[in-house]
Every structure is written in structure tokens, then in C-alpha cells.
């Protein structure tokens, strides 16, 4: 319990960052109220759990922290304070055991977000956390009080500390539309423009690929952009390509496009076979055998062959040249998909706008956490891990501020 008298704390946003912050602050005895514009908490959290809630990842911490790229220098120490093992222990404390999948990703055994969210909500209720749903934050009034639009009309409150956990700007229908930026910009908080992350890319497929193979997977492949190489899977979409391997390259693709450089991904259709091995196999083709049958016998799926033909319509017959092409199919990217369908967003509150306690330097007593902050990471558990870790760090920042403003 806290050594100071209970204080009233407002948390705006009922996603993972806001909820974990509320739990910490309520556990040490503070009066915590959560304000959420949506009718239920954790909407995006529930969406993330539709295909199996990927909480975090089990890879060694040095590699794990490297996934945050430019933000690793400041986000890394924060994650170390609430690392994957601690997140798994917290999950098990709610009665939700977890396991490591074959890819190294960590999931609750229930493979859904709803049981975990129910148990979490019950814990928060037992700690006295109060939820105010359908309460949309509209900034501050002239007296510095928080303002909210509610079904019963506007209200205002003056807490002892405020923690913002409003999310980024992806999937706006789930509540994260980045509308809060105007309130912070008007108060002198440094912001970085939002851009889509973990999103698909547009590629000009032929009508054949669009009509026959939209939705078809490209399994056990690798994608490269410059020195960045990502093994995994992708899915053909009518507009281009999506899936984990594509999402992991979102940051370098975004950077290249922002600099006006052409973007060509190289697709390795057989990452576990080297060029010489592929060439030897292709060289065994019988005389008169069609190129399509040769490629099929080399292990390429119909959708992979269609992608290959789209990239290079006049395929070489020479086994060595064809093998090199199979190992590096050039895919010209014309655009990245927008924020409305991106899994996450880059941009938000600039790191320079926060002190070491995650307090906004322009707004003493106001803290921020989660996807509001300018960091980026691929799917695979890294997004949720950082949201939990920054939420807890900001809560500890509030705790410290209440003792020593």
C-alpha cells in the first residue's frame, strides 16, 4: 500500500495500458476512475484475441528488444521492468495459464482475450476501480479540469493526476482514432504524425492472381528489403500482399517511401534451399516438360507460380537463372495500406515530450502510455508487451509524482 493518503486518479482509455495502470494504482490504495469512450473496455484487445491472443514472445531479450528498432534505447529499459516472464506470471495470476507456440509466440491457453479480460475486470472491480463508459474526453476547461462528453451531458473533474492511454490511430472503429492529438498539440505537447504500421502493401497483380489466388497463403517464405530479411508467411490480397512477414518490414518500407525511394521487396519462395540445390533440381526436368510442371515438381504452389509469373512474365529456362529468381522474386510496392486497416500505428507523442516518469513535461501531473507514444514494433506479441510495460511504467510515474511532484 502507498504511504500517502489515497488520491483521485483519472485514467483515460480502457485498453491494456490503461487497465494495467489502473490495477497498479488501485492496488497501492488510490481511488482510480477509468474513462472510456466506447461502450465496453478493451475493444481492440478483444479484436487482437480473435485469432488467438498473442500476449508476448519467448525469444531471448536482446533479440526481443531489437524489434523496437529506433525506440529500443528508451523502451528497452521500460520493458525490462516488466519483461515477458513477468507478463506471463501476471496472466497466470488471473487464472489464465499461457503456453509458447511453435513460432515462439506466447498465448493464453484459452486462445482468446475474453476469459482474460473477464478475470481482469473482476480483479479491478474488487480493487474499487470505477469505470465510466461512453465518456469521451474533450480536453480541459479554463480551470484545468478534464472535460467529458457523456450520454447524460458534459461533465468535468479535477483529479490529482491523469494518465492518458488513448491508443494510436489504427482501427478507429474500435476507439483509437488519434483524435486526442488536437487536445495535446494545443497545450504544447510535441507530436509525431501518425502513419500506418503492421499493414499490407499494394502490388499490381495480374487479373489471374487477383481472381484465382486472393486469400491464398504463401507459406514458409522470406521477404527482404535491403539488409532486412524476415522469414515467415504472407497472404495474397487483391490489392497486394499482407501477413506477418510483410508487417515486420512496415518500418523500413515506410521509411523508404517517405524518402521517395522505390521499394522492391524480394520474395524467397524456398528459404530452406540454396540456389545451387534449386538449380540442380530444376535441371532434372524432363525434355519437353512445361515450365509450370517443372516449377510444381520443384515444390512451388500454384499461387507461388502465379506470383512469380507476375513479377517476371518472361521466365528464364536456364536452371541457375530460374533458381536465383525463385530465391529473390522482385515485387514492386506501389503503396502501403492506410491507418483504417493497419494493425497498429507509428507516431503519436514524441519521446522528447516525456520525462523519465512518462509525464508530459508541458503538462505536469499528466502521464501517457501505450500506443499513444511514438514507437513501433511488429506483430508477434511485441505490441501488447510494450503497451503493458509502458502502462505500468506510467503508473509508477504517477505513484512517484504523488509523493514528490
C-alpha positions in Angstrom: 0.0 0.0 0.0 1.1 3.6 -0.6 2.5 5.5 2.4 0.5 8.6 1.4 -3.3 9.3 1.6 -5.3 7.9 -1.3 -5.5 10.3 -4.2 -8.1 10.5 -7.0 -6.6 9.4 -10.3 -8.2 9.6 -13.8 -7.2 7.1 -16.4 -8.5 7.9 -19.9 -8.6 4.8 -22.1 -9.6 1.2 -21.2 -7.1 -0.7 -23.3 -4.2 -2.8 -21.9 -2.0 0.2 -20.9 -4.8 1.9 -19.1 -6.1 -1.2 -17.3 -2.7 -2.3 -16.1 -2.0 1.2 -14.8 -5.4 1.2 -13.0 -4.6 -2.1 -11.4 -1.2 -1.0 -10.1 -2.5 2.3 -8.7 -5.6 0.8 -7.1 -3.5 -1.9 -5.5 -1.5 0.7 -3.7 -4.6 2.3 -2.4 -5.5 5.2 -4.7 -9.0 6.0 -6.0 -8.9 5.2 -9.7 -11.5 6.1 -12.2 -11.3 4.9 -15.8 -13.0 6.9 -18.6 -13.7 5.1 -21.9 -15.5 6.5 -25.0 -16.6 3.0 -26.1 -19.5 1.1 -24.5 -17.2 -1.7 -23.2 -13.5 -1.8 -22.2 -10.7 -3.5 -24.2 -12.4 -3.4 -27.6 -9.1 -3.6 -29.5 -7.7 -6.1 -27.0 -10.7 -8.4 -27.8 -10.1 -7.9 -31.5 -6.5 -8.9 -31.1 -7.7 -12.1 -29.5 -9.9 -13.3 -32.3 -7.2 -15.4 -33.9 -5.5 -16.3 -30.6 -4.4 -13.6 -28.2 -0.6 -13.2 -28.8 0.5 -11.7 -25.4 4.2 -11.6 -25.9 7.1 -13.6 -27.3 9.6 -16.0 -25.8 12.7 -15.1 -27.8 15.9 -14.0 -25.9 15.6 -10.5 -24.6 18.4 -8.9 -26.7 16.6 -10.0 -29.9 13.2 -9.2 -28.4 14.2 -5.6 -27.6 15.7 -5.1 -31.0 12.2 -5.5 -32.5 11.5 -1.9 -31.3 14.2 -0.5 -33.7 14.8 3.2 -33.1 12.7 3.2 -29.8 14.7 0.3 -28.3 17.1 2.6 -26.5 14.4 4.1 -24.3 11.7 1.5 -24.5 14.0 -1.4 -23.7 14.7 -0.4 -20.1 10.9 0.0 -19.6 10.2 -3.5 -20.9 13.0 -4.9 -18.8 11.0 -3.6 -15.7 8.0 -5.7 -16.9 9.5 -8.3 -19.2 7.7 -11.2 -20.9 8.2 -13.6 -18.0 6.5 -11.1 -15.7 3.6 -10.6 -18.1 3.1 -14.4 -18.2 3.2 -14.6 -14.4 0.6 -11.8 -14.2 -1.6 -13.7 -16.7 -1.4 -16.9 -14.6 -2.2 -14.9 -11.5 -5.6 -14.2 -13.2 -6.1 -17.9 -13.6 -5.1 -17.9 -17.3 -2.2 -20.2 -17.9 -0.1 -19.5 -21.0 2.0 -21.5 -23.4 4.7 -21.0 -26.0 3.7 -21.8 -29.6 5.9 -23.4 -32.2 6.8 -19.9 -33.5 7.9 -18.8 -30.0 4.8 -16.6 -29.6 3.1 -16.7 -26.2 -0.7 -17.3 -25.9 -3.1 -17.9 -23.1 -4.3 -21.5 -23.1 -7.8 -20.3 -23.8 -6.5 -18.8 -27.0 -9.0 -15.9 -26.6 -9.0 -12.5 -24.9 -12.4 -12.7 -23.4 -11.7 -15.0 -20.4 -8.6 -13.0 -19.5 -10.5 -9.7 -19.8 -13.3 -11.0 -17.6 -10.9 -12.1 -14.9 -9.1 -8.8 -15.1 -12.2 -6.8 -14.9 -13.3 -8.8 -11.8 -9.9 -8.0 -10.2 -10.3 -4.3 -11.0 -13.8 -4.3 -9.5 -12.6 -5.9 -6.4 -9.9 -3.2 -6.1 -12.6 -0.5 -6.3 -11.7 0.8 -9.8 -14.7 2.7 -11.2 -15.5 2.5 -14.9 -17.2 5.4 -16.8 -18.1 4.1 -20.2 -19.3 6.1 -23.2 -17.4 9.0 -21.7 -15.4 10.8 -24.4 -12.6 13.0 -23.3 -12.8 16.5 -24.9 -9.8 18.2 -23.3 -9.5 20.6 -20.4 -11.7 23.6 -19.5 -10.4 27.0 -18.5 -9.9 25.9 -14.9 -7.7 23.0 -15.9 -10.4 20.3 -15.2 -10.8 17.3 -17.5 -13.9 17.5 -19.7 -16.0 14.6 -21.0 -19.0 14.3 -23.3 -21.3 11.6 -21.9 -24.8 10.3 -22.7 -26.1 12.5 -19.8 -24.4 15.6 -21.0 -20.9 17.2 -20.4 -19.1 16.7 -17.1 -15.8 17.9 -15.7 -13.5 16.5 -13.0 -10.2 17.7 -11.4 -8.1 14.6 -10.4 -4.8 14.7 -8.5 -3.2 13.0 -11.5 -4.2 12.0 -15.0 -2.9 9.1 -17.1 -3.7 9.1 -20.8 -3.9 5.7 -22.5 -6.0 6.5 -25.6 -4.2 4.3 -28.2 -2.8 5.2 -31.6 -4.8 5.8 -34.8 -5.3 2.4 -36.3 -8.7 0.6 -36.4 -10.6 3.8 -35.5 -14.0 1.9 -35.3 -12.6 0.2 -32.2 -12.0 3.6 -30.5 -8.4 4.5 -31.4 -8.7 7.3 -33.9 -6.0 9.7 -32.8 -8.5 12.4 -32.2 -6.8 13.3 -28.9 -3.8 14.9 -30.7 -5.6 18.3 -31.0 -6.0 18.5 -27.3 -2.3 17.9 -26.6 -1.0 19.9 -29.5 -2.9 22.9 -28.2 -1.1 22.5 -24.9 2.4 22.5 -26.4 3.0 18.7 -26.4 5.4 17.6 -29.2 3.8 15.1 -31.6 4.9 12.9 -34.5 2.4 12.5 -37.3 0.7 9.1 -37.4 1.4 6.6 -40.1 0.3 3.0 -40.7 2.3 0.1 -39.2 1.8 -3.6 -39.5 -0.1 -3.1 -42.7 -0.3 -4.7 -46.1 1.4 -3.3 -49.2 -0.1 -2.7 -52.6 1.3 -4.6 -55.6 -0.1 -4.7 -59.1 -1.1 -8.3 -59.6 -2.4 -9.7 -62.8 -6.2 -10.4 -63.1 -5.3 -14.1 -62.8 -3.6 -13.7 -59.4 -6.3 -11.4 -58.1 -9.2 -13.6 -59.2 -7.8 -17.1 -58.5 -5.5 -16.5 -55.5 -6.7 -13.7 -53.4 -6.7 -15.0 -49.9 -4.2 -17.8 -50.7 -1.2 -18.1 -48.4 2.5 -18.1 -49.3 3.8 -20.4 -46.5 7.4 -20.9 -45.4 8.8 -17.9 -47.3 11.1 -15.0 -46.5 10.8 -11.3 -47.5 13.7 -8.9 -47.8 14.2 -5.2 -48.2 17.8 -4.2 -48.4 19.6 -5.8 -45.4 16.3 -6.6 -43.6 15.2 -10.2 -44.1 12.1 -11.7 -42.4 11.1 -15.4 -42.6 7.5 -16.3 -42.1 4.3 -16.3 -44.1 2.3 -13.9 -46.2 -1.2 -13.9 -47.8 -2.1 -12.7 -51.3 -4.7 -10.0 -51.3 -6.4 -8.5 -54.3 -4.6 -5.2 -53.6 -1.2 -6.8 -52.9 0.3 -8.7 -50.0 -0.3 -8.9 -46.3 0.6 -11.1 -43.3 3.3 -11.4 -40.7 6.4 -11.3 -42.9 5.1 -8.1 -44.6 4.1 -6.4 -41.4 7.6 -7.0 -39.9 9.0 -4.8 -42.8 6.5 -2.0 -42.3 9.1 0.4 -40.8 11.8 0.1 -43.5 9.1 0.2 -46.2 7.6 3.3 -44.6 11.0 5.0 -44.3 11.9 4.2 -48.0 8.6 5.5 -49.3 8.8 8.7 -47.2 12.2 9.4 -48.7 10.8 8.9 -52.2 12.8 5.8 -52.9 11.3 3.0 -55.0 10.5 -0.1 -52.9 11.1 -3.6 -54.2 10.6 -6.5 -51.9 12.5 -9.7 -52.7 10.5 -12.8 -52.0 12.3 -16.1 -51.3 9.9 -18.9 -52.2 12.3 -21.6 -50.9 14.2 -20.2 -48.0 15.4 -23.6 -46.8 17.1 -24.5 -50.1 20.1 -22.7 -51.6 20.4 -21.6 -55.2 22.7 -24.5 -56.2 20.3 -27.1 -54.8 17.4 -25.4 -56.5 19.3 -25.2 -59.8 20.2 -28.9 -59.6 16.6 -29.8 -59.0 15.3 -27.7 -61.8 17.9 -29.1 -64.1 16.4 -32.6 -63.7 13.3 -31.5 -65.7 12.4 -34.0 -68.5 12.7 -32.8 -72.1 9.5 -31.3 -73.3 8.1 -30.8 -69.7 6.3 -27.5 -69.3 7.8 -24.8 -67.2 4.7 -24.8 -64.9 5.1 -28.6 -64.3 8.8 -28.1 -63.6 8.0 -25.4 -61.0 5.4 -27.6 -59.4 7.8 -30.5 -59.1 10.3 -28.2 -57.5 7.7 -27.6 -54.8 6.1 -24.3 -55.8 2.4 -23.9 -55.1 0.1 -22.6 -57.9 -0.2 -19.3 -56.1 3.6 -19.0 -55.8 3.9 -19.7 -59.5 1.4 -17.1 -60.3 3.2 -14.5 -58.2 6.5 -15.5 -59.9 5.0 -15.1 -63.4 3.5 -11.7 -62.4 6.9 -10.5 -61.3 8.8 -11.7 -64.3 6.4 -12.6 -67.2 9.3 -14.0 -69.4 10.8 -16.6 -67.0 14.2 -17.9 -67.9 14.6 -21.6 -68.8 18.2 -21.8 -67.6 18.1 -23.7 -64.2 20.6 -21.5 -62.5 18.9 -18.2 -63.5 15.5 -19.6 -62.6 16.7 -20.8 -59.2 18.1 -17.3 -58.5 14.8 -15.8 -59.4 12.8 -18.2 -57.2 15.1 -17.2 -54.3 14.6 -13.5 -54.9 11.3 -12.7 -56.7 11.2 -8.9 -57.2 7.9 -7.4 -56.0 7.4 -3.7 -56.7 5.5 -2.0 -53.9 3.3 1.0 -55.0 1.9 2.0 -51.6 1.3 0.9 -48.0 -2.3 0.4 -46.8 -3.8 3.2 -44.7 -4.4 3.6 -41.0 -8.0 2.5 -41.1 -6.9 -1.1 -41.7 -3.5 -1.1 -40.1 -2.9 -3.3 -37.1 -1.0 -0.6 -35.3 0.3 2.9 -36.0 3.6 4.7 -35.7 3.8 8.2 -34.4 2.0 10.0 -31.6 3.6 11.6 -28.6 7.2 12.3 -29.2 9.7 10.7 -26.7 11.1 14.2 -26.1 7.7 15.3 -24.7 8.0 12.9 -21.8 10.2 12.8 -18.7 11.7 9.6 -17.2 8.4 9.1 -15.3 6.3 9.1 -18.5 4.9 12.5 -17.5 4.3 15.1 -20.2 6.8 17.9 -19.5 4.3 20.5 -20.9 1.6 19.3 -18.5 2.7 18.4 -15.0 0.6 15.7 -13.5 -0.4 14.3 -16.8 1.1 11.0 -17.9 0.9 8.9 -21.1 1.4 5.3 -22.1 0.7 2.6 -24.7 0.3 3.2 -28.4 -0.2 6.9 -27.9 3.6 7.1 -27.7 5.8 7.2 -30.8 7.2 3.7 -31.0 6.6 0.9 -33.5 7.0 -2.9 -33.4 6.0 -5.9 -35.5 3.2 -8.3 -34.6 4.2 -11.3 -32.6 3.5 -10.1 -29.0 5.7 -7.1 -29.1 2.8 -4.6 -29.4 1.0 -5.9 -26.3 4.2 -6.3 -24.3 5.1 -2.7 -24.8 1.6 -1.5 -24.1 1.6 -3.3 -20.8 5.1 -2.3 -19.9 4.6 1.4 -20.6 1.2 1.4 -18.8 2.9 0.0 -15.7 5.8 2.5 -16.0 3.5 5.4 -16.3 1.5 4.2 -13.2 4.8 4.1 -11.3 5.5 7.5 -12.5 2.1 8.7 -11.1 3.0 7.0 -7.9 6.3 8.8 -7.7 4.7 12.2 -8.6 2.1 12.0 -5.9 4.9 11.6 -3.3 7.3 14.1 -4.9 5.6 16.4 -7.5 
